[in-house]
């Protein structure tokens, strides 16, 4: 259960994960020792999984983003595990989720060009023996992107 202090810390860090402990304590109206103790506790229990820089994909040279819906042959658990391992090994696949519905998985992929994405789909993805069907949906415009959870919801 998150305390109000925890929520203040999490909301503040989601907006700026580079804040010093002094700044974080001041912004959350806590003493430095309390703030440090609460933050350390949130890290230890895994609420805070880590700290990272958020990059702009386009400015970093990845002009193409797409979602790929995938159906796999789930005849064996080994086939499912093989698919998951191949997904984890691919640097083009940023996210992959198992789904209910007509497709088994949804993947978010990036590439530097349409040619590179095409090569990934035709030469890499389509060679996964577990894949029965795949549909690619190109991102035309990103309307919203955030990794911040709505911590302050009532």
Phi and psi in radians as a Rosetta constraint file:
Dihedral C 1 N 2 CA 2 C 2 CIRCULARHARMONIC -1.458 0.35
Dihedral N 2 CA 2 C 2 N 3 CIRCULARHARMONIC 2.306 0.35
Dihedral C 2 N 3 CA 3 C 3 CIRCULARHARMONIC -1.432 0.35
Dihedral N 3 CA 3 C 3 N 4 CIRCULARHARMONIC 2.961 0.35
Dihedral C 3 N 4 CA 4 C 4 CIRCULARHARMONIC -1.082 0.35
Dihedral N 4 CA 4 C 4 N 5 CIRCULARHARMONIC -0.643 0.35
Dihedral C 4 N 5 CA 5 C 5 CIRCULARHARMONIC -1.083 0.35
Dihedral N 5 CA 5 C 5 N 6 CIRCULARHARMONIC -0.781 0.35
Dihedral C 5 N 6 CA 6 C 6 CIRCULARHARMONIC -1.022 0.35
Dihedral N 6 CA 6 C 6 N 7 CIRCULARHARMONIC -0.779 0.35
Dihedral C 6 N 7 CA 7 C 7 CIRCULARHARMONIC -1.086 0.35
Dihedral N 7 CA 7 C 7 N 8 CIRCULARHARMONIC -0.705 0.35
Dihedral C 7 N 8 CA 8 C 8 CIRCULARHARMONIC -1.086 0.35
Dihedral N 8 CA 8 C 8 N 9 CIRCULARHARMONIC -0.780 0.35
Dihedral C 8 N 9 CA 9 C 9 CIRCULARHARMONIC -1.080 0.35
Dihedral N 9 CA 9 C 9 N 10 CIRCULARHARMONIC -0.843 0.35
Dihedral C 9 N 10 CA 10 C 10 CIRCULARHARMONIC -1.112 0.35
Dihedral N 10 CA 10 C 10 N 11 CIRCULARHARMONIC -0.767 0.35
Dihedral C 10 N 11 CA 11 C 11 CIRCULARHARMONIC -1.078 0.35
Dihedral N 11 CA 11 C 11 N 12 CIRCULARHARMONIC -0.758 0.35
Dihedral C 11 N 12 CA 12 C 12 CIRCULARHARMONIC -1.144 0.35
Dihedral N 12 CA 12 C 12 N 13 CIRCULARHARMONIC -0.789 0.35
Dihedral C 12 N 13 CA 13 C 13 CIRCULARHARMONIC -1.191 0.35
Dihedral N 13 CA 13 C 13 N 14 CIRCULARHARMONIC -0.551 0.35
Dihedral C 13 N 14 CA 14 C 14 CIRCULARHARMONIC -1.147 0.35
Dihedral N 14 CA 14 C 14 N 15 CIRCULARHARMONIC -0.546 0.35
Dihedral C 14 N 15 CA 15 C 15 CIRCULARHARMONIC -1.376 0.35
Dihedral N 15 CA 15 C 15 N 16 CIRCULARHARMONIC -0.573 0.35
Dihedral C 15 N 16 CA 16 C 16 CIRCULARHARMONIC -2.728 0.35
Dihedral N 16 CA 16 C 16 N 17 CIRCULARHARMONIC 1.658 0.35
Dihedral C 16 N 17 CA 17 C 17 CIRCULARHARMONIC -1.286 0.35
Dihedral N 17 CA 17 C 17 N 18 CIRCULARHARMONIC -0.080 0.35
Dihedral C 17 N 18 CA 18 C 18 CIRCULARHARMONIC -1.686 0.35
Dihedral N 18 CA 18 C 18 N 19 CIRCULARHARMONIC 0.091 0.35
Dihedral C 18 N 19 CA 19 C 19 CIRCULARHARMONIC -1.078 0.35
Dihedral N 19 CA 19 C 19 N 20 CIRCULARHARMONIC 2.453 0.35
Dihedral C 19 N 20 CA 20 C 20 CIRCULARHARMONIC -1.276 0.35
Dihedral N 20 CA 20 C 20 N 21 CIRCULARHARMONIC 2.857 0.35
Dihedral C 20 N 21 CA 21 C 21 CIRCULARHARMONIC -1.101 0.35
Dihedral N 21 CA 21 C 21 N 22 CIRCULARHARMONIC -0.602 0.35
Dihedral C 21 N 22 CA 22 C 22 CIRCULARHARMONIC -1.095 0.35
Dihedral N 22 CA 22 C 22 N 23 CIRCULARHARMONIC -0.831 0.35
Dihedral C 22 N 23 CA 23 C 23 CIRCULARHARMONIC -1.145 0.35
Dihedral N 23 CA 23 C 23 N 24 CIRCULARHARMONIC -0.742 0.35
Dihedral C 23 N 24 CA 24 C 24 CIRCULARHARMONIC -1.094 0.35
Dihedral N 24 CA 24 C 24 N 25 CIRCULARHARMONIC -0.760 0.35
Dihedral C 24 N 25 CA 25 C 25 CIRCULARHARMONIC -1.102 0.35
Dihedral N 25 CA 25 C 25 N 26 CIRCULARHARMONIC -0.775 0.35
Dihedral C 25 N 26 CA 26 C 26 CIRCULARHARMONIC -1.107 0.35
Dihedral N 26 CA 26 C 26 N 27 CIRCULARHARMONIC -0.762 0.35
Dihedral C 26 N 27 CA 27 C 27 CIRCULARHARMONIC -1.216 0.35
Dihedral N 27 CA 27 C 27 N 28 CIRCULARHARMONIC -0.459 0.35
Dihedral C 27 N 28 CA 28 C 28 CIRCULARHARMONIC -1.780 0.35
Dihedral N 28 CA 28 C 28 N 29 CIRCULARHARMONIC 0.117 0.35
Dihedral C 28 N 29 CA 29 C 29 CIRCULARHARMONIC 0.990 0.35
Dihedral N 29 CA 29 C 29 N 30 CIRCULARHARMONIC 0.817 0.35
Dihedral C 29 N 30 CA 30 C 30 CIRCULARHARMONIC -2.239 0.35
Dihedral N 30 CA 30 C 30 N 31 CIRCULARHARMONIC 2.801 0.35
Dihedral C 30 N 31 CA 31 C 31 CIRCULARHARMONIC -1.254 0.35
Dihedral N 31 CA 31 C 31 N 32 CIRCULARHARMONIC 2.739 0.35
Dihedral C 31 N 32 CA 32 C 32 CIRCULARHARMONIC -1.052 0.35
Dihedral N 32 CA 32 C 32 N 33 CIRCULARHARMONIC -0.718 0.35
Dihedral C 32 N 33 CA 33 C 33 CIRCULARHARMONIC -1.157 0.35
Dihedral N 33 CA 33 C 33 N 34 CIRCULARHARMONIC -0.715 0.35
Dihedral C 33 N 34 CA 34 C 34 CIRCULARHARMONIC -1.139 0.35
Dihedral N 34 CA 34 C 34 N 35 CIRCULARHARMONIC -0.791 0.35
Dihedral C 34 N 35 CA 35 C 35 CIRCULARHARMONIC -1.090 0.35
Dihedral N 35 CA 35 C 35 N 36 CIRCULARHARMONIC -0.756 0.35
Dihedral C 35 N 36 CA 36 C 36 CIRCULARHARMONIC -1.132 0.35
Dihedral N 36 CA 36 C 36 N 37 CIRCULARHARMONIC -0.753 0.35
Dihedral C 36 N 37 CA 37 C 37 CIRCULARHARMONIC -1.098 0.35
Dihedral N 37 CA 37 C 37 N 38 CIRCULARHARMONIC -0.796 0.35
Dihedral C 37 N 38 CA 38 C 38 CIRCULARHARMONIC -1.140 0.35
Dihedral N 38 CA 38 C 38 N 39 CIRCULARHARMONIC -0.750 0.35
Dihedral C 38 N 39 CA 39 C 39 CIRCULARHARMONIC -1.106 0.35
Dihedral N 39 CA 39 C 39 N 40 CIRCULARHARMONIC -0.787 0.35
Dihedral C 39 N 40 CA 40 C 40 CIRCULARHARMONIC -1.062 0.35
Dihedral N 40 CA 40 C 40 N 41 CIRCULARHARMONIC -0.709 0.35
Dihedral C 40 N 41 CA 41 C 41 CIRCULARHARMONIC -1.122 0.35
Dihedral N 41 CA 41 C 41 N 42 CIRCULARHARMONIC -0.737 0.35
Dihedral C 41 N 42 CA 42 C 42 CIRCULARHARMONIC -1.114 0.35
Dihedral N 42 CA 42 C 42 N 43 CIRCULARHARMONIC -0.603 0.35
Dihedral C 42 N 43 CA 43 C 43 CIRCULARHARMONIC -1.210 0.35
Dihedral N 43 CA 43 C 43 N 44 CIRCULARHARMONIC -0.783 0.35
Dihedral C 43 N 44 CA 44 C 44 CIRCULARHARMONIC -1.118 0.35
Dihedral N 44 CA 44 C 44 N 45 CIRCULARHARMONIC -0.657 0.35
Dihedral C 44 N 45 CA 45 C 45 CIRCULARHARMONIC -1.477 0.35
Dihedral N 45 CA 45 C 45 N 46 CIRCULARHARMONIC -0.083 0.35
Dihedral C 45 N 46 CA 46 C 46 CIRCULARHARMONIC 1.581 0.35
Dihedral N 46 CA 46 C 46 N 47 CIRCULARHARMONIC 0.100 0.35
Dihedral C 46 N 47 CA 47 C 47 CIRCULARHARMONIC -1.142 0.35
Dihedral N 47 CA 47 C 47 N 48 CIRCULARHARMONIC -0.774 0.35
Dihedral C 47 N 48 CA 48 C 48 CIRCULARHARMONIC -1.644 0.35
Dihedral N 48 CA 48 C 48 N 49 CIRCULARHARMONIC 1.949 0.35
Dihedral C 48 N 49 CA 49 C 49 CIRCULARHARMONIC -1.500 0.35
Dihedral N 49 CA 49 C 49 N 50 CIRCULARHARMONIC -0.387 0.35
Dihedral C 49 N 50 CA 50 C 50 CIRCULARHARMONIC 2.886 0.35
Dihedral N 50 CA 50 C 50 N 51 CIRCULARHARMONIC -3.098 0.35
Dihedral C 50 N 51 CA 51 C 51 CIRCULARHARMONIC -2.227 0.35
Dihedral N 51 CA 51 C 51 N 52 CIRCULARHARMONIC 2.411 0.35
Dihedral C 51 N 52 CA 52 C 52 CIRCULARHARMONIC -2.635 0.35
Dihedral N 52 CA 52 C 52 N 53 CIRCULARHARMONIC 2.855 0.35
Dihedral C 52 N 53 CA 53 C 53 CIRCULARHARMONIC -1.618 0.35
Dihedral N 53 CA 53 C 53 N 54 CIRCULARHARMONIC 2.361 0.35
Dihedral C 53 N 54 CA 54 C 54 CIRCULARHARMONIC -1.572 0.35
Dihedral N 54 CA 54 C 54 N 55 CIRCULARHARMONIC 2.171 0.35
Dihedral C 54 N 55 CA 55 C 55 CIRCULARHARMONIC -1.788 0.35
Dihedral N 55 CA 55 C 55 N 56 CIRCULARHARMONIC 2.638 0.35
Dihedral C 55 N 56 CA 56 C 56 CIRCULARHARMONIC -1.524 0.35
Dihedral N 56 CA 56 C 56 N 57 CIRCULARHARMONIC 1.968 0.35
Dihedral C 56 N 57 CA 57 C 57 CIRCULARHARMONIC -0.982 0.35
Dihedral N 57 CA 57 C 57 N 58 CIRCULARHARMONIC -0.798 0.35
Dihedral C 57 N 58 CA 58 C 58 CIRCULARHARMONIC -1.121 0.35
Dihedral N 58 CA 58 C 58 N 59 CIRCULARHARMONIC -0.799 0.35
Dihedral C 58 N 59 CA 59 C 59 CIRCULARHARMONIC -1.191 0.35
Dihedral N 59 CA 59 C 59 N 60 CIRCULARHARMONIC -0.391 0.35
Dihedral C 59 N 60 CA 60 C 60 CIRCULARHARMONIC -1.536 0.35
Dihedral N 60 CA 60 C 60 N 61 CIRCULARHARMONIC 0.065 0.35
Dihedral C 60 N 61 CA 61 C 61 CIRCULARHARMONIC 1.714 0.35
Dihedral N 61 CA 61 C 61 N 62 CIRCULARHARMONIC 0.089 0.35
Dihedral C 61 N 62 CA 62 C 62 CIRCULARHARMONIC -1.811 0.35
Dihedral N 62 CA 62 C 62 N 63 CIRCULARHARMONIC 1.510 0.35
Dihedral C 62 N 63 CA 63 C 63 CIRCULARHARMONIC -1.376 0.35
Dihedral N 63 CA 63 C 63 N 64 CIRCULARHARMONIC -0.274 0.35
Dihedral C 63 N 64 CA 64 C 64 CIRCULARHARMONIC -2.012 0.35
Dihedral N 64 CA 64 C 64 N 65 CIRCULARHARMONIC 2.206 0.35
Dihedral C 64 N 65 CA 65 C 65 CIRCULARHARMONIC -2.193 0.35
Dihedral N 65 CA 65 C 65 N 66 CIRCULARHARMONIC 2.505 0.35
Dihedral C 65 N 66 CA 66 C 66 CIRCULARHARMONIC -2.620 0.35
Dihedral N 66 CA 66 C 66 N 67 CIRCULARHARMONIC 2.795 0.35
Dihedral C 66 N 67 CA 67 C 67 CIRCULARHARMONIC -1.960 0.35
Dihedral N 67 CA 67 C 67 N 68 CIRCULARHARMONIC 2.381 0.35
Dihedral C 67 N 68 CA 68 C 68 CIRCULARHARMONIC -2.101 0.35
Dihedral N 68 CA 68 C 68 N 69 CIRCULARHARMONIC 2.110 0.35
Dihedral C 68 N 69 CA 69 C 69 CIRCULARHARMONIC -1.610 0.35
Dihedral N 69 CA 69 C 69 N 70 CIRCULARHARMONIC 2.300 0.35
Dihedral C 69 N 70 CA 70 C 70 CIRCULARHARMONIC -2.269 0.35
Dihedral N 70 CA 70 C 70 N 71 CIRCULARHARMONIC 2.358 0.35
Dihedral C 70 N 71 CA 71 C 71 CIRCULARHARMONIC -1.911 0.35
Dihedral N 71 CA 71 C 71 N 72 CIRCULARHARMONIC 2.366 0.35
Dihedral C 71 N 72 CA 72 C 72 CIRCULARHARMONIC -2.090 0.35
Dihedral N 72 CA 72 C 72 N 73 CIRCULARHARMONIC 2.738 0.35
Dihedral C 72 N 73 CA 73 C 73 CIRCULARHARMONIC -1.367 0.35
Dihedral N 73 CA 73 C 73 N 74 CIRCULARHARMONIC 1.888 0.35
Dihedral C 73 N 74 CA 74 C 74 CIRCULARHARMONIC -1.723 0.35
Dihedral N 74 CA 74 C 74 N 75 CIRCULARHARMONIC 0.750 0.35
Dihedral C 74 N 75 CA 75 C 75 CIRCULARHARMONIC -1.138 0.35
Dihedral N 75 CA 75 C 75 N 76 CIRCULARHARMONIC -0.612 0.35
Dihedral C 75 N 76 CA 76 C 76 CIRCULARHARMONIC -2.376 0.35
Dihedral N 76 CA 76 C 76 N 77 CIRCULARHARMONIC 2.764 0.35
Dihedral C 76 N 77 CA 77 C 77 CIRCULARHARMONIC -1.166 0.35
Dihedral N 77 CA 77 C 77 N 78 CIRCULARHARMONIC -0.528 0.35
Dihedral C 77 N 78 CA 78 C 78 CIRCULARHARMONIC -1.105 0.35
Dihedral N 78 CA 78 C 78 N 79 CIRCULARHARMONIC -0.677 0.35
Dihedral C 78 N 79 CA 79 C 79 CIRCULARHARMONIC -1.134 0.35
Dihedral N 79 CA 79 C 79 N 80 CIRCULARHARMONIC -0.738 0.35
Dihedral C 79 N 80 CA 80 C 80 CIRCULARHARMONIC -1.108 0.35
Dihedral N 80 CA 80 C 80 N 81 CIRCULARHARMONIC -0.769 0.35
Dihedral C 80 N 81 CA 81 C 81 CIRCULARHARMONIC -1.126 0.35
Dihedral N 81 CA 81 C 81 N 82 CIRCULARHARMONIC -0.683 0.35
Dihedral C 81 N 82 CA 82 C 82 CIRCULARHARMONIC -1.094 0.35
Dihedral N 82 CA 82 C 82 N 83 CIRCULARHARMONIC -0.750 0.35
Dihedral C 82 N 83 CA 83 C 83 CIRCULARHARMONIC -1.072 0.35
Dihedral N 83 CA 83 C 83 N 84 CIRCULARHARMONIC -0.841 0.35
Dihedral C 83 N 84 CA 84 C 84 CIRCULARHARMONIC -1.047 0.35
Dihedral N 84 CA 84 C 84 N 85 CIRCULARHARMONIC -0.720 0.35
Dihedral C 84 N 85 CA 85 C 85 CIRCULARHARMONIC -1.139 0.35
Dihedral N 85 CA 85 C 85 N 86 CIRCULARHARMONIC -0.701 0.35
Dihedral C 85 N 86 CA 86 C 86 CIRCULARHARMONIC -1.135 0.35
Dihedral N 86 CA 86 C 86 N 87 CIRCULARHARMONIC -0.696 0.35
Dihedral C 86 N 87 CA 87 C 87 CIRCULARHARMONIC -1.100 0.35
Dihedral N 87 CA 87 C 87 N 88 CIRCULARHARMONIC -0.822 0.35
Dihedral C 87 N 88 CA 88 C 88 CIRCULARHARMONIC -1.086 0.35
Dihedral N 88 CA 88 C 88 N 89 CIRCULARHARMONIC -0.529 0.35
Dihedral C 88 N 89 CA 89 C 89 CIRCULARHARMONIC -1.413 0.35
Dihedral N 89 CA 89 C 89 N 90 CIRCULARHARMONIC -0.282 0.35
Dihedral C 89 N 90 CA 90 C 90 CIRCULARHARMONIC -1.498 0.35
Dihedral N 90 CA 90 C 90 N 91 CIRCULARHARMONIC 2.137 0.35
Dihedral C 90 N 91 CA 91 C 91 CIRCULARHARMONIC -1.256 0.35
Dihedral N 91 CA 91 C 91 N 92 CIRCULARHARMONIC -0.332 0.35
Dihedral C 91 N 92 CA 92 C 92 CIRCULARHARMONIC -1.296 0.35
Dihedral N 92 CA 92 C 92 N 93 CIRCULARHARMONIC -0.467 0.35
Dihedral C 92 N 93 CA 93 C 93 CIRCULARHARMONIC -1.551 0.35
Dihedral N 93 CA 93 C 93 N 94 CIRCULARHARMONIC 1.959 0.35
Dihedral C 93 N 94 CA 94 C 94 CIRCULARHARMONIC -1.486 0.35
Dihedral N 94 CA 94 C 94 N 95 CIRCULARHARMONIC -0.635 0.35
Dihedral C 94 N 95 CA 95 C 95 CIRCULARHARMONIC -2.513 0.35
Dihedral N 95 CA 95 C 95 N 96 CIRCULARHARMONIC 2.608 0.35
Dihedral C 95 N 96 CA 96 C 96 CIRCULARHARMONIC -2.603 0.35
Dihedral N 96 CA 96 C 96 N 97 CIRCULARHARMONIC 2.297 0.35
Dihedral C 96 N 97 CA 97 C 97 CIRCULARHARMONIC -2.217 0.35
Dihedral N 97 CA 97 C 97 N 98 CIRCULARHARMONIC 2.416 0.35
Dihedral C 97 N 98 CA 98 C 98 CIRCULARHARMONIC -1.406 0.35
Dihedral N 98 CA 98 C 98 N 99 CIRCULARHARMONIC 2.410 0.35
Dihedral C 98 N 99 CA 99 C 99 CIRCULARHARMONIC -2.203 0.35
Dihedral N 99 CA 99 C 99 N 100 CIRCULARHARMONIC 2.822 0.35
Dihedral C 99 N 100 CA 100 C 100 CIRCULARHARMONIC -1.626 0.35
Dihedral N 100 CA 100 C 100 N 101 CIRCULARHARMONIC 2.876 0.35
Dihedral C 100 N 101 CA 101 C 101 CIRCULARHARMONIC 1.841 0.35
Dihedral N 101 CA 101 C 101 N 102 CIRCULARHARMONIC -2.866 0.35
Dihedral C 101 N 102 CA 102 C 102 CIRCULARHARMONIC -1.206 0.35
Dihedral N 102 CA 102 C 102 N 103 CIRCULARHARMONIC -0.419 0.35
Dihedral C 102 N 103 CA 103 C 103 CIRCULARHARMONIC -1.981 0.35
Dihedral N 103 CA 103 C 103 N 104 CIRCULARHARMONIC 2.595 0.35
Dihedral C 103 N 104 CA 104 C 104 CIRCULARHARMONIC -1.453 0.35
Dihedral N 104 CA 104 C 104 N 105 CIRCULARHARMONIC -0.527 0.35
Dihedral C 104 N 105 CA 105 C 105 CIRCULARHARMONIC -2.485 0.35
Dihedral N 105 CA 105 C 105 N 106 CIRCULARHARMONIC 2.667 0.35
Dihedral C 105 N 106 CA 106 C 106 CIRCULARHARMONIC -2.219 0.35
Dihedral N 106 CA 106 C 106 N 107 CIRCULARHARMONIC 2.207 0.35
Dihedral C 106 N 107 CA 107 C 107 CIRCULARHARMONIC -2.096 0.35
Dihedral N 107 CA 107 C 107 N 108 CIRCULARHARMONIC 2.457 0.35
Dihedral C 107 N 108 CA 108 C 108 CIRCULARHARMONIC -1.762 0.35
Dihedral N 108 CA 108 C 108 N 109 CIRCULARHARMONIC 2.156 0.35
Dihedral C 108 N 109 CA 109 C 109 CIRCULARHARMONIC -2.187 0.35
Dihedral N 109 CA 109 C 109 N 110 CIRCULARHARMONIC 2.700 0.35
Dihedral C 109 N 110 CA 110 C 110 CIRCULARHARMONIC -2.275 0.35
Dihedral N 110 CA 110 C 110 N 111 CIRCULARHARMONIC 2.722 0.35
Dihedral C 110 N 111 CA 111 C 111 CIRCULARHARMONIC -2.699 0.35
Dihedral N 111 CA 111 C 111 N 112 CIRCULARHARMONIC 2.832 0.35
Dihedral C 111 N 112 CA 112 C 112 CIRCULARHARMONIC -1.426 0.35
Dihedral N 112 CA 112 C 112 N 113 CIRCULARHARMONIC -0.328 0.35
Dihedral C 112 N 113 CA 113 C 113 CIRCULARHARMONIC -2.736 0.35
Dihedral N 113 CA 113 C 113 N 114 CIRCULARHARMONIC 2.900 0.35
Dihedral C 113 N 114 CA 114 C 114 CIRCULARHARMONIC -1.064 0.35
Dihedral N 114 CA 114 C 114 N 115 CIRCULARHARMONIC -0.669 0.35
Dihedral C 114 N 115 CA 115 C 115 CIRCULARHARMONIC -1.081 0.35
Dihedral N 115 CA 115 C 115 N 116 CIRCULARHARMONIC -0.764 0.35
Dihedral C 115 N 116 CA 116 C 116 CIRCULARHARMONIC -1.149 0.35
Dihedral N 116 CA 116 C 116 N 117 CIRCULARHARMONIC -0.708 0.35
Dihedral C 116 N 117 CA 117 C 117 CIRCULARHARMONIC -1.131 0.35
Dihedral N 117 CA 117 C 117 N 118 CIRCULARHARMONIC -0.762 0.35
Dihedral C 117 N 118 CA 118 C 118 CIRCULARHARMONIC -1.031 0.35
Dihedral N 118 CA 118 C 118 N 119 CIRCULARHARMONIC -0.771 0.35
Dihedral C 118 N 119 CA 119 C 119 CIRCULARHARMONIC -1.074 0.35
Dihedral N 119 CA 119 C 119 N 120 CIRCULARHARMONIC -0.758 0.35
Dihedral C 119 N 120 CA 120 C 120 CIRCULARHARMONIC -1.060 0.35
Dihedral N 120 CA 120 C 120 N 121 CIRCULARHARMONIC -0.803 0.35
Dihedral C 120 N 121 CA 121 C 121 CIRCULARHARMONIC -1.196 0.35
Dihedral N 121 CA 121 C 121 N 122 CIRCULARHARMONIC -0.827 0.35
Dihedral C 121 N 122 CA 122 C 122 CIRCULARHARMONIC -1.379 0.35
Dihedral N 122 CA 122 C 122 N 123 CIRCULARHARMONIC -0.619 0.35
Dihedral C 122 N 123 CA 123 C 123 CIRCULARHARMONIC -1.724 0.35
Dihedral N 123 CA 123 C 123 N 124 CIRCULARHARMONIC -0.351 0.35
Dihedral C 123 N 124 CA 124 C 124 CIRCULARHARMONIC -1.981 0.35
Dihedral N 124 CA 124 C 124 N 125 CIRCULARHARMONIC -1.096 0.35
Dihedral C 124 N 125 CA 125 C 125 CIRCULARHARMONIC -1.063 0.35
Dihedral N 125 CA 125 C 125 N 126 CIRCULARHARMONIC -0.795 0.35
Dihedral C 125 N 126 CA 126 C 126 CIRCULARHARMONIC -1.203 0.35
Dihedral N 126 CA 126 C 126 N 127 CIRCULARHARMONIC -0.217 0.35
Dihedral C 126 N 127 CA 127 C 127 CIRCULARHARMONIC -1.563 0.35
Dihedral N 127 CA 127 C 127 N 128 CIRCULARHARMONIC -0.141 0.35
Dihedral C 127 N 128 CA 128 C 128 CIRCULARHARMONIC -1.133 0.35
Dihedral N 128 CA 128 C 128 N 129 CIRCULARHARMONIC 2.037 0.35
Dihedral C 128 N 129 CA 129 C 129 CIRCULARHARMONIC -1.136 0.35
Dihedral N 129 CA 129 C 129 N 130 CIRCULARHARMONIC -0.336 0.35
Dihedral C 129 N 130 CA 130 C 130 CIRCULARHARMONIC -1.368 0.35
Dihedral N 130 CA 130 C 130 N 131 CIRCULARHARMONIC -0.298 0.35
Dihedral C 130 N 131 CA 131 C 131 CIRCULARHARMONIC -1.393 0.35
Dihedral N 131 CA 131 C 131 N 132 CIRCULARHARMONIC 2.182 0.35
Dihedral C 131 N 132 CA 132 C 132 CIRCULARHARMONIC -1.643 0.35
Dihedral N 132 CA 132 C 132 N 133 CIRCULARHARMONIC -0.662 0.35
Dihedral C 132 N 133 CA 133 C 133 CIRCULARHARMONIC -2.708 0.35
Dihedral N 133 CA 133 C 133 N 134 CIRCULARHARMONIC 2.590 0.35
Dihedral C 133 N 134 CA 134 C 134 CIRCULARHARMONIC -2.556 0.35
Dihedral N 134 CA 134 C 134 N 135 CIRCULARHARMONIC 2.484 0.35
Dihedral C 134 N 135 CA 135 C 135 CIRCULARHARMONIC -2.289 0.35
Dihedral N 135 CA 135 C 135 N 136 CIRCULARHARMONIC 2.256 0.35
Dihedral C 135 N 136 CA 136 C 136 CIRCULARHARMONIC -1.801 0.35
Dihedral N 136 CA 136 C 136 N 137 CIRCULARHARMONIC 2.305 0.35
Dihedral C 136 N 137 CA 137 C 137 CIRCULARHARMONIC -2.083 0.35
Dihedral N 137 CA 137 C 137 N 138 CIRCULARHARMONIC 1.978 0.35
Dihedral C 137 N 138 CA 138 C 138 CIRCULARHARMONIC -1.376 0.35
Dihedral N 138 CA 138 C 138 N 139 CIRCULARHARMONIC 2.417 0.35
Dihedral C 138 N 139 CA 139 C 139 CIRCULARHARMONIC -1.400 0.35
Dihedral N 139 CA 139 C 139 N 140 CIRCULARHARMONIC 2.127 0.35
Dihedral C 139 N 140 CA 140 C 140 CIRCULARHARMONIC -1.563 0.35
Dihedral N 140 CA 140 C 140 N 141 CIRCULARHARMONIC -0.722 0.35
Dihedral C 140 N 141 CA 141 C 141 CIRCULARHARMONIC -2.703 0.35
Dihedral N 141 CA 141 C 141 N 142 CIRCULARHARMONIC 2.330 0.35
Dihedral C 141 N 142 CA 142 C 142 CIRCULARHARMONIC -1.488 0.35
Dihedral N 142 CA 142 C 142 N 143 CIRCULARHARMONIC 2.053 0.35
Dihedral C 142 N 143 CA 143 C 143 CIRCULARHARMONIC -1.508 0.35
Dihedral N 143 CA 143 C 143 N 144 CIRCULARHARMONIC -0.719 0.35
Dihedral C 143 N 144 CA 144 C 144 CIRCULARHARMONIC -2.640 0.35
Dihedral N 144 CA 144 C 144 N 145 CIRCULARHARMONIC 2.404 0.35
Dihedral C 144 N 145 CA 145 C 145 CIRCULARHARMONIC -2.540 0.35
Dihedral N 145 CA 145 C 145 N 146 CIRCULARHARMONIC 2.134 0.35
Dihedral C 145 N 146 CA 146 C 146 CIRCULARHARMONIC -2.643 0.35
Dihedral N 146 CA 146 C 146 N 147 CIRCULARHARMONIC 2.676 0.35
Dihedral C 146 N 147 CA 147 C 147 CIRCULARHARMONIC -1.974 0.35
Dihedral N 147 CA 147 C 147 N 148 CIRCULARHARMONIC 0.014 0.35
Dihedral C 147 N 148 CA 148 C 148 CIRCULARHARMONIC -1.349 0.35
Dihedral N 148 CA 148 C 148 N 149 CIRCULARHARMONIC 2.214 0.35
Dihedral C 148 N 149 CA 149 C 149 CIRCULARHARMONIC -1.406 0.35
Dihedral N 149 CA 149 C 149 N 150 CIRCULARHARMONIC 2.569 0.35
Dihedral C 149 N 150 CA 150 C 150 CIRCULARHARMONIC -1.361 0.35
Dihedral N 150 CA 150 C 150 N 151 CIRCULARHARMONIC 1.253 0.35
Dihedral C 150 N 151 CA 151 C 151 CIRCULARHARMONIC -1.029 0.35
Dihedral N 151 CA 151 C 151 N 152 CIRCULARHARMONIC -0.580 0.35
Dihedral C 151 N 152 CA 152 C 152 CIRCULARHARMONIC -1.551 0.35
Dihedral N 152 CA 152 C 152 N 153 CIRCULARHARMONIC 0.251 0.35
Dihedral C 152 N 153 CA 153 C 153 CIRCULARHARMONIC -1.113 0.35
Dihedral N 153 CA 153 C 153 N 154 CIRCULARHARMONIC 2.485 0.35
